[in-house]
Amino acid sequence: MAEAKKKETAEERVEIYVPAKIGNDDPNLFVSVNGVNYLLPKGKRSMVPKHIAEEIQRSQLAQQKQDEQIDMMLAAAQQ
């Protein structure tokens, strides 16, 4: 049990910035990975474990690709 806490406190953390206009109108970004939840304020910098920062980045990239695909489909439909 003590070893798990030691690992948790030694986990590498990185600083991220969550844009204020990401997602919905909620003032916070909710992130959950493997049952561990984070509520990060939008428009501010936060320190999070590296794997959480990577998941946020992956999610933002997926959203960007989806938006691009939708734009391409709309443009094709209008021709």
Secondary structure as UniProt FT lines:
FT   HELIX           2..10
FT   STRAND          13..18
FT   TURN            20..21
FT   STRAND          28..33
FT   TURN            34..35
FT   STRAND          36..41
FT   TURN            42..43
FT   STRAND          44..49
FT   HELIX           50..78
//
